[in-house]
């Protein structure tokens, strides 16, 4: 007796933000952190390499706490660190949105095209990220326009859940808010913490790597790409089957989703 393939209709795309929609980490968040430190008279300076280590911790406030515990001598930690970190985080968010306003942090190749196609074809859209709602709003507004906030049915961001990625809570929250099952959705991620979170919520996941995440373990992803690609700018397939496609469009996303469901 043969088993008939499951035909679960794909209904929604759930996007991570930092590193997935835009290369925000190295030239955005890291720079904004350093500007906030300077503003507060701290001699903390996060290099590209140091920030790569700090990215193992999700959440800006959590990242600063980790930095003070692992990189600083006890006597170099300000006495007011518990109240200082939230203040620094607010300043960092302000500097980050100022960077976005200059156009210094564009979307990655293929992102705008895929989002527009998904909207045209009736797919529901959501955001699931550890970054703050303000950062999400700023990125979307400065890259896709003011109206783009309304394109996303749910923006699950920041401290809306207590446990950040790699915990699955942020994706569980988004699924519940949309009243969808994991099998009806697909996630887009770029990091090991991201895919641990999405897989923890039983979501099939497409990965686009970046310089910070190219060596992460994505063995359980639907496909691993260097970018989403454009018709005139083909992606490179790092792992998985792109079914002869050269860029990520809705037809390929549907194929990858169905292939994963029928595994």
C-alpha atoms as one frame of an Amber mdcrd trajectory, in Angstrom:
protein
   0.000   0.000   0.000   1.463   3.351  -1.033   1.170   6.436   1.120  -0.480
   9.357  -0.603   1.582  12.592  -0.354   0.202  15.171   2.043  -1.040  18.333
   0.333  -0.937  20.999   3.025  -1.509  24.382   1.429   1.112  27.001   2.150
  -0.619  30.116   3.490   1.963  32.339   5.173   5.582  33.521   5.054   7.225
  34.293   8.420  10.358  36.440   8.199  13.227  36.982  10.581  14.654  40.504
  10.240  18.312  41.043  11.132  20.559  39.247   8.662  17.573  37.858   6.726
  15.743  40.891   5.333  18.818  43.103   5.567  22.503  42.841   6.518  21.784
  44.917   9.581  24.206  43.356  12.025  27.757  44.389  11.068  27.112  47.831
   9.582  23.907  48.681  11.448  23.427  47.347  14.958  27.173  47.064  15.732
  27.809  50.657  14.652  24.765  51.871  16.610  25.945  50.085  19.765  29.362
  51.730  19.457  27.775  55.180  18.991  25.646  54.638  22.096  28.707  53.603
  24.116  30.534  56.733  22.955  27.521  58.901  23.807  27.583  57.579  27.376
  31.339  58.030  27.738  32.133  54.305  27.794  35.360  53.031  26.259  33.628
  49.921  24.917  34.293  49.309  21.226  32.792  46.287  19.503  34.928  45.212
  16.543  33.531  43.149  13.659  35.148  40.056  15.185  33.921  40.755  18.737
  30.400  41.348  17.456  30.493  37.985  15.708  31.007  36.346  19.124  28.337
  38.509  20.759  25.788  37.492  18.104  25.640  34.085  19.769  23.459  35.890
  22.328  20.092  37.101  21.036  18.628  40.418  22.171  20.510  43.712  22.511
  20.142  44.086  26.278  21.120  40.463  26.778  24.118  40.950  24.477  25.402
  43.899  26.516  24.985  41.960  29.765  26.940  39.053  28.269  29.664  41.466
  27.152  30.126  42.909  30.646  30.282  39.434  32.172  32.636  37.822  29.655
  34.762  40.656  28.241  35.205  43.113  31.125  37.083  42.893  34.422  34.826
  43.277  37.454  36.313  46.637  38.362  35.573  47.963  34.840  31.837  47.289
  35.070  29.898  50.441  36.063  28.070  50.151  39.396  24.866  51.278  37.710
  25.034  48.572  35.004  21.512  47.206  35.666  19.893  50.591  35.003  22.498
  51.628  32.428  21.881  48.755  30.002  18.230  49.692  29.249  19.317  53.325
  28.737  22.113  52.250  26.403  19.663  50.085  24.494  17.303  53.020  23.936
  20.218  55.162  22.724  21.396  52.364  20.462  17.901  52.070  18.916  17.912
  55.818  18.238  21.321  55.635  16.531  20.188  52.592  14.530  17.071  54.321
  13.193  19.199  57.344  12.265  21.472  55.033  10.251  18.432  53.544   8.510
  17.154  57.006   7.614  20.357  57.676   5.671  19.733  54.627   3.466  22.923
  53.010   4.755  21.208  49.647   5.378  19.364  48.377   2.269  17.347  45.165
   1.942  19.205  42.067   0.769  18.865  40.977  -2.886  15.496  39.450  -3.702
  13.742  40.430  -0.475  11.549  43.236  -1.825  10.702  41.243  -4.961   9.665
  38.138  -2.966   7.569  40.133  -0.474   5.772  41.956  -3.292   5.099  38.709
  -5.169   3.851  37.005  -1.994   1.416  39.869  -1.409   0.181  39.760  -5.006
  -0.425  36.016  -4.737  -2.372  36.294  -1.499   0.099  34.872   0.994  -0.153
  36.166   4.545   2.997  37.800   5.945   4.446  38.053   9.439   7.635  39.069
  11.225   9.236  36.981  13.996  12.355  38.594  15.430  14.285  39.348  18.606
  14.938  42.946  17.577  12.711  45.723  18.916   9.424  46.726  17.251  10.952
  50.191  16.694  13.832  48.661  14.728  11.457  46.624  12.581   9.274  49.657
  11.859  12.304  51.771  10.984  13.745  49.171   8.602  10.448  48.534   6.802
   9.587  52.230   6.555  12.958  53.279   5.155  13.229  50.393   2.674   9.670
  49.476   1.618   7.796  52.654   2.506   5.420  53.807   5.236   2.556  51.562
   4.110   4.643  48.383   4.376   3.974  48.062   8.123   0.387  47.136   7.225
   1.529  44.358   4.891   2.521  42.230   7.868  -0.405  40.741   9.741   1.714
  40.129  12.845   4.953  41.805  13.906   6.216  39.598  16.724   9.271  41.439
  18.010  11.445  42.240  21.020  10.184  41.479  24.507   6.695  40.382  23.426
   7.694  36.905  24.659  10.001  36.295  27.643  12.320  33.760  25.977  14.109
  34.948  22.829  15.570  32.860  20.028  16.760  30.062  20.034  13.588  29.431
  22.045  10.588  28.854  19.720   8.350  31.278  21.663   8.372  34.130  19.125
   7.263  31.808  16.305   4.701  30.100  18.544   3.317  33.561  19.321   3.071
  34.479  15.620   1.378  31.187  14.699  -1.152  31.569  17.491  -1.864  35.199
  16.540  -2.477  34.154  12.920  -4.462  31.057  13.897  -2.316  28.910  11.600
  -0.564  25.585  12.032   3.178  25.308  11.464   2.527  23.152   8.370   0.663
  26.035   6.748   3.668  28.361   7.039   7.325  28.642   6.119  10.042  30.589
   7.941  12.965  32.581   6.536  16.080  32.709   8.714  19.821  33.315   8.552
  21.398  31.920  11.756  21.701  28.872  13.990  19.679  30.558  16.752  17.052
  31.456  14.176  16.637  27.968  12.768  16.634  26.436  16.244  13.747  28.761
  17.043  11.783  28.068  13.844  12.347  24.300  13.956  11.388  24.346  17.632
   8.028  25.706  16.475   7.906  22.906  13.828   8.311  25.349  10.955  10.035
  24.349   7.746  12.740  26.914   7.136  14.586  28.535   4.235  18.043  29.899
   5.049  19.952  32.754   3.452  23.373  32.988   5.087  25.516  36.063   5.699
  29.150  36.609   6.643  28.451  35.984  10.327  26.439  32.792   9.802  28.075
  31.055   6.826  29.623  28.369   9.064  26.490  27.620  11.111  24.834  24.194
  11.032  21.752  24.353   8.802  21.441  20.621   8.126  17.678  20.623   8.823
  16.815  23.557   6.534  14.662  23.168   3.399  17.462  24.847   1.449  20.510
  26.977   2.245  21.265  29.885  -0.105  23.768  32.716  -0.099  20.887  35.155
  -0.856  17.371  35.112  -2.307  18.671  36.248  -5.678  17.203  38.250  -8.536
  16.451  37.293 -12.160  19.699  39.024 -13.147  21.600  38.042  -9.969  21.457
  34.284  -9.381  21.764  32.826  -5.911  24.292  30.129  -4.987  22.881  26.938
  -3.513  24.926  25.850  -0.492  22.715  22.903   0.426  19.453  21.483  -0.919
  17.643  21.313  -4.259  16.610  24.543  -6.004  14.716  22.633  -8.727  16.716
  24.423 -11.459  15.652  27.866 -10.193  18.200  30.672 -10.043  16.329  32.964
  -7.628  13.805  32.495  -4.838  10.233  33.170  -5.935   6.871  31.961  -4.648
   6.830  28.923  -6.947  10.143  27.707  -5.516   9.010  28.439  -1.944   5.858
  26.347  -2.557   7.944  23.462  -3.955  10.329  23.551  -1.007   7.443  23.662
   1.455   5.633  20.735  -0.146   8.848  18.733  -0.409   9.485  19.261   3.321
   5.893  18.381   4.291   6.132  15.097   2.364   9.459  14.021   3.873
